[in-house]
Amino acid sequence: MGTIAATACLVSILLPASAQTRMPWTFPGDFRDRLRVSGLVVSGTIEDTSTTGVQTVDHVELVGNVARLRVDRVFQGSARKEIPFVWYKLYFPPTAGGIIASLPPTANFRPHERYLIFLKQSTSGWVVAMPLYAIEFKLAPTPPSGALGDLSQATTETRYEALAQELETAALLILAPQPGLTGEAATYFPAIFDLLGGCAEPFYGRFLSSPSPELRRAALNWLQLIQSRHMICKTSAGQIN
């Protein structure tokens, strides 16, 4: 329950027959795994994105794309105010047959949207820390009020608190889901737990008054996990004004 992988929605995707090989990437087990595999972790707004053509990545054909990112915060590593980075989509040969396969969510960066992005350095520049899969998070349009722009030299605890604040702010802006669905806000719940532990309790408590019974139940499950493990918040992390 404490991992992103445990709650990520698997999507059914029509894969080309030539891609029957197992995808060679393992979706991160928790939020901290995303930090460990990344050389650069930043937030920012996508200015534009363009396709560069089919590329072979780890023996899998994918569609390469280049996004231009306007960076507003740095959580790990060092970056200029604007950087390009490479990301990938599935490649569907026009004449190939297909099979149905289950995959974690795949990346889909949209212009003018703000994200928390995980990158690594390649010989040609920055590239997503994990090919194909969506390990980024969509964020609020602007950073939280008073947020520091560069936390690359901050303590681990301070960085975790800042990351959690970004995720909390984004989750609380999401409208209640349609009846019968847990909704997108719940996809942020595991990451915030990974970052804050018991200090995430006030955040989950905000969803106990949601009009969605499914979302209320999801928040209650995380609160019960905190209580069952006797986790105590020893810092100010997780508090939302």
C-alpha positions as CSV (number, residue, x, y, z in Angstrom):
1,M,0.0,0.0,0.0
2,G,3.0,2.3,0.6
3,T,4.2,2.2,-3.0
4,I,3.2,4.0,-6.1
5,A,3.2,0.7,-8.0
6,A,0.6,-0.7,-5.8
7,T,-1.9,1.9,-6.7
8,A,-1.0,2.9,-10.3
9,C,-3.8,2.2,-12.7
10,L,-2.8,-0.3,-15.4
11,V,-4.0,0.6,-18.8
12,S,-4.8,-1.7,-21.7
13,I,-2.8,-0.8,-24.7
14,L,-2.7,-2.3,-28.2
15,L,0.9,-3.1,-28.8
16,P,2.4,-4.0,-32.2
17,A,3.2,-7.7,-32.7
18,S,6.8,-6.8,-33.0
19,A,6.8,-5.6,-29.4
20,Q,5.7,-8.8,-27.8
21,T,9.0,-8.7,-25.9
22,R,8.6,-7.8,-22.3
23,M,9.2,-4.1,-21.7
24,P,12.6,-3.9,-20.0
25,W,11.8,-1.2,-17.4
26,T,10.5,-1.7,-13.9
27,F,8.1,0.9,-12.6
28,P,9.5,2.7,-9.4
29,G,8.5,0.9,-6.2
30,D,8.0,4.2,-4.3
31,F,8.6,7.9,-4.7
32,R,12.1,7.8,-3.3
33,D,13.0,5.3,-6.1
34,R,12.2,8.1,-8.6
35,L,14.7,10.3,-6.8
36,R,17.4,7.6,-6.7
37,V,17.3,6.9,-10.5
38,S,17.4,10.6,-11.4
39,G,20.2,13.0,-11.8
40,L,17.9,16.0,-12.0
41,V,14.5,16.6,-10.4
42,V,12.8,19.8,-11.3
43,S,9.4,21.4,-11.6
44,G,8.4,23.6,-14.5
45,T,6.1,24.3,-17.4
46,I,6.3,22.6,-20.7
47,E,6.7,25.3,-23.4
48,D,6.3,22.9,-26.4
49,T,7.0,19.4,-27.5
50,S,7.9,17.9,-30.9
51,T,8.4,14.4,-32.3
52,T,11.9,13.5,-33.5
53,G,11.1,10.1,-34.9
54,V,11.4,6.4,-34.1
55,Q,14.3,5.4,-31.8
56,T,15.5,2.1,-30.4
57,V,15.8,2.3,-26.6
58,D,16.9,-0.8,-24.8
59,H,16.1,-2.9,-27.9
60,V,12.5,-1.4,-28.0
61,E,11.3,0.9,-30.8
62,L,9.8,4.0,-29.3
63,V,8.8,7.5,-30.7
64,G,11.2,10.1,-29.4
65,N,10.0,13.5,-28.5
66,V,11.8,16.7,-27.3
67,A,10.1,19.0,-24.8
68,R,11.2,22.5,-23.9
69,L,10.8,23.0,-20.1
70,R,10.8,26.4,-18.3
71,V,12.2,25.4,-14.9
72,D,10.8,27.2,-11.8
73,R,12.2,25.0,-9.0
74,V,15.2,22.6,-8.6
75,F,14.9,19.8,-6.1
76,Q,17.9,17.7,-7.1
77,G,20.9,18.4,-9.4
78,S,21.6,21.6,-11.3
79,A,19.7,23.2,-14.2
80,R,19.3,26.3,-16.3
81,K,16.0,28.2,-16.4
82,E,15.1,26.5,-19.7
83,I,16.1,23.1,-20.7
84,P,15.2,20.6,-23.5
85,F,14.7,17.0,-22.6
86,V,13.8,13.8,-24.5
87,W,10.8,11.7,-23.6
88,Y,9.1,8.7,-25.4
89,K,5.8,7.3,-26.6
90,L,4.9,3.9,-27.9
91,Y,5.6,3.2,-31.5
92,F,2.9,1.7,-33.6
93,P,4.1,0.5,-37.1
94,P,1.3,1.3,-39.5
95,T,1.1,-2.2,-41.0
96,A,1.8,-4.2,-37.9
97,G,-0.7,-6.5,-36.1
98,G,-1.3,-6.1,-32.4
99,I,-1.7,-7.7,-29.1
100,I,-3.3,-6.4,-25.9
101,A,-0.9,-5.8,-23.0
102,S,-1.1,-4.2,-19.6
103,L,1.4,-1.4,-18.9
104,P,1.9,1.3,-16.2
105,P,0.7,4.7,-17.4
106,T,2.8,6.1,-20.2
107,A,4.3,9.6,-20.4
108,N,2.3,12.3,-22.2
109,F,3.7,15.8,-21.6
110,R,1.4,18.5,-22.6
111,P,2.4,22.1,-23.5
112,H,1.5,24.8,-21.0
113,E,1.1,22.2,-18.2
114,R,3.3,22.3,-15.1
115,Y,5.0,19.0,-13.9
116,L,7.4,17.5,-11.4
117,I,9.9,15.9,-13.8
118,F,12.6,13.3,-13.2
119,L,15.6,13.3,-15.6
120,K,19.0,11.8,-16.1
121,Q,22.0,12.9,-18.2
122,S,22.8,11.2,-21.5
123,T,25.6,11.8,-24.0
124,S,23.3,14.2,-25.9
125,G,21.6,16.0,-23.0
126,W,18.7,15.4,-20.6
127,V,16.3,12.5,-21.0
128,V,13.5,11.1,-18.8
129,A,14.9,9.0,-16.0
130,M,12.7,6.1,-17.1
131,P,11.8,5.5,-20.8
132,L,8.1,5.4,-21.8
133,Y,6.5,5.2,-18.3
134,A,4.9,8.2,-16.7
135,I,6.9,8.8,-13.5
136,E,6.3,12.5,-13.6
137,F,3.5,14.3,-11.6
138,K,1.2,17.0,-12.9
139,L,1.4,20.1,-10.5
140,A,-0.5,23.3,-9.8
141,P,0.0,26.0,-12.4
142,T,2.4,28.0,-10.1
143,P,4.6,27.0,-7.2
144,P,3.3,27.4,-3.7
145,S,3.5,30.9,-2.2
146,G,7.0,31.6,-0.8
147,A,8.5,28.5,-2.3
148,L,12.3,28.3,-2.6
149,G,13.5,28.0,-6.2
150,D,16.6,26.0,-5.6
151,L,16.6,23.2,-3.0
152,S,19.4,21.2,-4.4
153,Q,21.6,22.0,-1.4
154,A,18.9,21.7,1.2
155,T,18.7,18.9,3.7
156,T,16.8,15.7,2.7
157,E,14.0,16.5,5.1
158,T,13.5,20.0,3.7
159,R,13.5,18.7,0.1
160,Y,11.0,16.0,1.0
161,E,8.7,18.6,2.7
162,A,8.9,20.9,-0.4
163,L,8.2,18.0,-2.8
164,A,5.2,16.9,-0.6
165,Q,3.9,20.4,-0.5
166,E,3.9,20.6,-4.3
167,L,2.0,17.2,-4.5
168,E,-0.4,18.1,-1.8
169,T,-1.3,21.4,-3.5
170,A,-1.9,19.7,-6.8
171,A,-4.0,17.0,-5.3
172,L,-6.2,19.4,-3.5
173,L,-7.0,21.3,-6.7
174,I,-8.4,18.2,-8.4
175,L,-12.2,18.1,-8.5
176,A,-14.2,15.3,-6.9
177,P,-14.4,12.3,-9.2
178,Q,-17.5,10.9,-10.8
179,P,-19.6,8.4,-8.8
180,G,-17.9,5.0,-8.5
181,L,-14.4,6.3,-9.1
182,T,-11.6,7.1,-6.7
183,G,-10.3,9.8,-8.9
184,E,-7.0,11.4,-9.8
185,A,-6.3,13.0,-6.4
186,A,-5.8,9.5,-4.9
187,T,-2.9,8.8,-7.2
188,Y,-0.9,11.4,-5.2
189,F,-1.6,9.6,-1.9
190,P,1.2,7.0,-2.0
191,A,3.9,9.5,-2.9
192,I,3.0,11.9,-0.1
193,F,3.1,9.0,2.3
194,D,6.5,8.0,1.0
195,L,7.8,11.5,1.6
196,L,6.1,12.4,4.9
197,G,5.1,9.3,6.7
198,G,3.0,10.2,9.7
199,C,3.2,13.9,8.9
200,A,0.9,13.2,5.9
201,E,-2.1,12.7,8.3
202,P,-3.5,16.3,8.1
203,F,-3.4,16.0,4.3
204,Y,-5.4,12.8,4.1
205,G,-7.8,14.3,6.7
206,R,-8.7,17.0,4.2
207,F,-10.3,14.4,2.0
208,L,-12.6,12.9,4.7
209,S,-15.1,15.6,3.8
210,S,-15.0,14.8,0.0
211,P,-18.4,14.3,-1.6
212,S,-16.9,11.1,-3.1
213,P,-17.3,8.0,-0.9
214,E,-14.6,6.3,-2.9
215,L,-12.1,9.1,-2.3
216,R,-13.1,9.4,1.4
217,R,-12.4,5.6,1.7
218,A,-9.0,5.9,0.0
219,A,-8.0,8.7,2.4
220,L,-9.2,6.7,5.4
221,N,-7.2,3.7,4.3
222,W,-4.0,5.8,4.4
223,L,-4.9,7.3,7.8
224,Q,-5.5,3.8,9.1
225,L,-2.1,2.7,7.8
226,I,-0.4,5.6,9.7
227,Q,-2.3,4.7,12.9
228,S,-1.6,0.9,12.6
229,R,2.1,1.6,12.3
230,H,2.0,4.1,15.2
231,M,3.7,6.7,13.1
232,I,4.2,10.1,14.7
233,C,4.9,13.4,13.0
234,K,8.0,14.9,14.5
235,T,8.3,17.9,12.2
236,S,6.0,20.5,10.7
237,A,5.9,18.6,7.4
238,G,2.5,17.9,5.8
239,Q,0.7,21.0,7.2
240,I,-1.4,22.8,4.7
241,N,-2.8,26.2,5.4
